[in-house]
Amino acid sequence: MSFKSLNITDPILRSLNEEGYSTPTEIQSRAIPIALKGNDLLASAQTGTGKTAAFAIPVLQNLGANPQKRGQKKIRSLVVTPTRELAIQIDESFRNYGRYTGLIGTTVYGGVSQKRQVKKLKKGVDILTATPGRLLDLMNQGHISLSDVEVFVLDEADRMLDMGFIHDIKKIRKALPKKHQTLFFSATMPRAIVKLSNSILHNPSKVEVEPESPTVDAIKQGVYFVEKKNKKALLIDILQDAGIESALVFTRTKRNANNVVKLLNKQNINAEAIHGNKSQSARQRALGNFKDQKTRVLVATDIAARGIDVDELKYVINYEVPNEPETYVHRIGRTGRAGSDGTALSFVDSVERAYIRDIQKLIGKQIPVMDEHEFATANHNTAVSQSNHQSSNSSRRNKKKRPSGRKRKFRSRR
Ligand code: AMP
């Protein structure tokens, strides 16, 4: 299957070619034909599957086929997404894929002055990517009208509900014209999402890309059973391996993210944090430094990391394991993107063992136990299911301390 066979037109094919996209991903090959026809779409696809292009390409193609007249300043497509990082990234994708279409995109999000955003809006934009709060603010101030929107995209709807944006979404919907197309994307489909989608979609075509997609399968996973107090030492130990050129480390709280950064910097490991307490410009700077490989380790909390898309990110380390299994899938989806491989390691203390059990249930497989490290806790087999025969053996072995200085290995034992 090629993009050409999906009837993608030349200006877009040219930019996709420049991006190095040769074949559509599953979500793209299934969603694009539906969206191009103008139908409503309910798509279940997790991050890393290529979902952004799955909505951006048809939006660009349909709007580009019928450009607005010179001087007209209608917002013709609105994309609503939960975080600023995602908004910036989606806007960047529209610019990349749409660079030969003549369409103009911009983004509005909170945490920064609205001045520049308003200036850009005044010049006229075809495609607006927004986070809910700033969008409503600017609508209330009369800077944004949604009355000409032809395509409404709701991105990461599940996260949006988790973050309490349901009322904002309802308000935004009310400002849209009666007739418009809606493309609804969510990584997961809990009951609340199905209910929301029923209330806003008309006769939608449904596309579901399995969570156990090849993208996730391409990620090598491993768990380290370790006491909470030893996590710091384990992290430093793992990062001694120069083979890990860059790593994204997740913590549950902003405070812990800052602490991990301090710890690593003390060890001369170049690290920066990205979380909600940082100003937007500090977050962008940290992300930029990480992408440019000026910073080796980026320490992030879940919400801040939602939009992080770093080409060729090879390592994700869960310094703390999330208690929502879906969050684990999102986190590790930062690596192994679009066909490349990656490694996701999780540090699991006694409290987090239950979380790992839930995660294994969700992803439908056992995560191999990394037992060759000097901080391994005994009896870690309680965290893995009975079917994992290796556990009891490995816990016995763990009682023997490895001589220090031996290189850590990231291979699994399975
Ligand atoms: P997303 O799921 O939209 O966050 O996309 C994940 C990553 O896949 C991004 O880095 C995209 O640039 C990349 N990508 C999207 N579509 C393709 C494709 N058809 N071929 C190769 N890479 C892609």
Residues whose N, C-alpha, C, O or C-beta is under 5 A from the ligand:
A	BS01	AMP	G20 Y21 S22 T23 P24 T25 Q46 T47 G48 T49 G50 K51 T52 A53 D309 R337 A338
